[in-house]
Amino acid sequence: GHVEQWIDFASLEIDANIMLWLRPRMGFAVYLPP
């Protein structure tokens, strides 16, 4: 129960961070110059 919830939360957080980090590098996001 509790451990599974923590793993789910951690995996969601990690997945979100990985996506934020990888998307621009894989060309899914467009960097707009300032």
C-alpha positions in Angstrom: 0.0 0.0 0.0 2.2 2.8 1.3 5.3 1.8 -0.6 3.4 1.4 -3.9 1.9 4.8 -3.5 5.4 6.3 -2.9 6.8 4.4 -5.9 3.9 5.7 -8.1 4.5 9.3 -6.9 8.2 9.0 -7.4 7.9 7.5 -10.8 5.4 10.3 -11.8 7.8 13.0 -10.6 10.8 11.4 -12.3 8.9 10.8 -15.5 7.8 14.5 -15.5 11.3 15.7 -14.9 12.8 13.4 -17.6 10.2 14.6 -20.1 11.0 18.2 -19.3 14.7 17.5 -19.7 14.4 15.3 -22.8 11.7 17.0 -24.9 13.8 20.0 -26.0 16.8 17.8 -26.7 14.7 15.4 -28.8 13.0 18.2 -30.8 9.5 17.9 -29.3 9.7 21.4 -27.8 10.7 24.5 -29.6 13.0 26.9 -27.9 12.0 30.5 -28.5 14.8 33.0 -28.4 14.3 35.6 -25.7 
